[in-house]
């Protein structure tokens, strides 16, 4: 132990220098979701049980399509950041890296599939 540097002893115990930025992104996405989720519920609600033609006509209008698209993107990115924090807190080593990559891929894929489905409806 006598030959260890101060940096080596503190490795893995200090700040990663990204906590403030991450917290700020989570706060912004939370505030955005406070407005987007009720708008999403009120724009999707009337279409529950409607025919395919009515849904296509409804999502061809810009407001419901934009609200749905923003909710998909902001919601899945908020999920990705929150899940990453949870993984960083409770996983170690290679499992941590693999889980973070998996959650990131899952989030981007889900957002892309949601946007693709919305574009298919709107066009």
Secondary structure, 3 states (H helix, E strand, C coil): CCCCCHHHHHCCCCCCCCHHHHHHHHHHHHHHHHHHHHHHHHHHHCCCCCCHHHHHHHHCCHHHHHHHHHHHHHHHHHHHHHHHHHHHHHCCHHHHHHHHHHHHHHHHHHHHHHHHHHHHHHC
